[in-house]
C-alpha cells in the first residue's frame, strides 16, 4: 500500500506561480491501478 499525505507541488511558469498540487492525500491499495491524465504542460510528470 502507498499513502501520500498533504502533497504539494508548486512551480514557476514565467512570472506566475502554479500550484499543480495543494494538500493532496492519496491511498493506493495493493492491486489498485492509478492513471494520471491531463493536458500537455499540466504537470503530470512533475
PyMOL commands that place a pseudoatom at each C-alpha (Angstrom):
pseudoatom trace, name=CA, resn=UNK, resi=1, chain=A, elem=C, hetatm=0, pos=[0.000, 0.000, 0.000]
pseudoatom trace, name=CA, resn=UNK, resi=2, chain=A, elem=C, hetatm=0, pos=[1.145, 3.528, -0.761]
pseudoatom trace, name=CA, resn=UNK, resi=3, chain=A, elem=C, hetatm=0, pos=[-0.040, 6.534, 1.213]
pseudoatom trace, name=CA, resn=UNK, resi=4, chain=A, elem=C, hetatm=0, pos=[0.649, 10.164, 0.379]
pseudoatom trace, name=CA, resn=UNK, resi=5, chain=A, elem=C, hetatm=0, pos=[-0.379, 12.915, 2.788]
pseudoatom trace, name=CA, resn=UNK, resi=6, chain=A, elem=C, hetatm=0, pos=[-0.567, 16.675, 2.249]
pseudoatom trace, name=CA, resn=UNK, resi=7, chain=A, elem=C, hetatm=0, pos=[1.382, 16.574, -1.018]
pseudoatom trace, name=CA, resn=UNK, resi=8, chain=A, elem=C, hetatm=0, pos=[2.065, 19.986, -2.523]
pseudoatom trace, name=CA, resn=UNK, resi=9, chain=A, elem=C, hetatm=0, pos=[3.863, 20.847, -5.769]
pseudoatom trace, name=CA, resn=UNK, resi=10, chain=A, elem=C, hetatm=0, pos=[4.366, 24.412, -6.952]
pseudoatom trace, name=CA, resn=UNK, resi=11, chain=A, elem=C, hetatm=0, pos=[6.312, 25.582, -9.985]
pseudoatom trace, name=CA, resn=UNK, resi=12, chain=A, elem=C, hetatm=0, pos=[7.033, 28.786, -11.860]
pseudoatom trace, name=CA, resn=UNK, resi=13, chain=A, elem=C, hetatm=0, pos=[5.643, 29.494, -15.305]
pseudoatom trace, name=CA, resn=UNK, resi=14, chain=A, elem=C, hetatm=0, pos=[7.110, 32.758, -16.477]
pseudoatom trace, name=CA, resn=UNK, resi=15, chain=A, elem=C, hetatm=0, pos=[6.186, 35.364, -13.868]
pseudoatom trace, name=CA, resn=UNK, resi=16, chain=A, elem=C, hetatm=0, pos=[3.369, 33.207, -12.485]
pseudoatom trace, name=CA, resn=UNK, resi=17, chain=A, elem=C, hetatm=0, pos=[3.436, 30.548, -9.780]
pseudoatom trace, name=CA, resn=UNK, resi=18, chain=A, elem=C, hetatm=0, pos=[1.306, 27.472, -10.448]
pseudoatom trace, name=CA, resn=UNK, resi=19, chain=A, elem=C, hetatm=0, pos=[0.030, 25.155, -7.701]
pseudoatom trace, name=CA, resn=UNK, resi=20, chain=A, elem=C, hetatm=0, pos=[-0.028, 21.799, -9.504]
pseudoatom trace, name=CA, resn=UNK, resi=21, chain=A, elem=C, hetatm=0, pos=[-0.939, 20.005, -6.257]
pseudoatom trace, name=CA, resn=UNK, resi=22, chain=A, elem=C, hetatm=0, pos=[-2.116, 21.514, -2.988]
pseudoatom trace, name=CA, resn=UNK, resi=23, chain=A, elem=C, hetatm=0, pos=[-2.691, 19.397, 0.127]
pseudoatom trace, name=CA, resn=UNK, resi=24, chain=A, elem=C, hetatm=0, pos=[-3.434, 16.167, -1.753]
pseudoatom trace, name=CA, resn=UNK, resi=25, chain=A, elem=C, hetatm=0, pos=[-3.997, 12.936, 0.208]
pseudoatom trace, name=CA, resn=UNK, resi=26, chain=A, elem=C, hetatm=0, pos=[-3.918, 9.644, -1.686]
pseudoatom trace, name=CA, resn=UNK, resi=27, chain=A, elem=C, hetatm=0, pos=[-4.024, 5.975, -0.705]
pseudoatom trace, name=CA, resn=UNK, resi=28, chain=A, elem=C, hetatm=0, pos=[-3.305, 3.270, -3.272]
pseudoatom trace, name=CA, resn=UNK, resi=29, chain=A, elem=C, hetatm=0, pos=[-4.054, -0.263, -2.108]
pseudoatom trace, name=CA, resn=UNK, resi=30, chain=A, elem=C, hetatm=0, pos=[-2.161, -3.329, -3.312]
pseudoatom trace, name=CA, resn=UNK, resi=31, chain=A, elem=C, hetatm=0, pos=[-3.555, -4.403, -6.674]
pseudoatom trace, name=CA, resn=UNK, resi=32, chain=A, elem=C, hetatm=0, pos=[-5.065, -0.978, -7.459]
pseudoatom trace, name=CA, resn=UNK, resi=33, chain=A, elem=C, hetatm=0, pos=[-4.200, 0.810, -10.687]
pseudoatom trace, name=CA, resn=UNK, resi=34, chain=A, elem=C, hetatm=0, pos=[-3.582, 4.512, -10.989]
pseudoatom trace, name=CA, resn=UNK, resi=35, chain=A, elem=C, hetatm=0, pos=[-3.874, 6.700, -14.080]
pseudoatom trace, name=CA, resn=UNK, resi=36, chain=A, elem=C, hetatm=0, pos=[-2.713, 10.297, -14.184]
pseudoatom trace, name=CA, resn=UNK, resi=37, chain=A, elem=C, hetatm=0, pos=[-4.055, 12.255, -17.118]
pseudoatom trace, name=CA, resn=UNK, resi=38, chain=A, elem=C, hetatm=0, pos=[-4.322, 15.869, -18.096]
pseudoatom trace, name=CA, resn=UNK, resi=39, chain=A, elem=C, hetatm=0, pos=[-3.406, 18.401, -20.745]
pseudoatom trace, name=CA, resn=UNK, resi=40, chain=A, elem=C, hetatm=0, pos=[0.085, 18.890, -22.122]
pseudoatom trace, name=CA, resn=UNK, resi=41, chain=A, elem=C, hetatm=0, pos=[2.005, 21.109, -19.728]
pseudoatom trace, name=CA, resn=UNK, resi=42, chain=A, elem=C, hetatm=0, pos=[-0.339, 20.260, -16.869]
pseudoatom trace, name=CA, resn=UNK, resi=43, chain=A, elem=C, hetatm=0, pos=[2.382, 18.898, -14.559]
pseudoatom trace, name=CA, resn=UNK, resi=44, chain=A, elem=C, hetatm=0, pos=[1.681, 15.157, -14.823]
pseudoatom trace, name=CA, resn=UNK, resi=45, chain=A, elem=C, hetatm=0, pos=[5.343, 14.173, -14.754]
pseudoatom trace, name=CA, resn=UNK, resi=46, chain=A, elem=C, hetatm=0, pos=[6.257, 16.619, -12.011]
for i in range(1, 46): cmd.bond("trace and resi %d" % i, "trace and resi %d" % (i + 1))
show_as sticks, trace
zoom trace
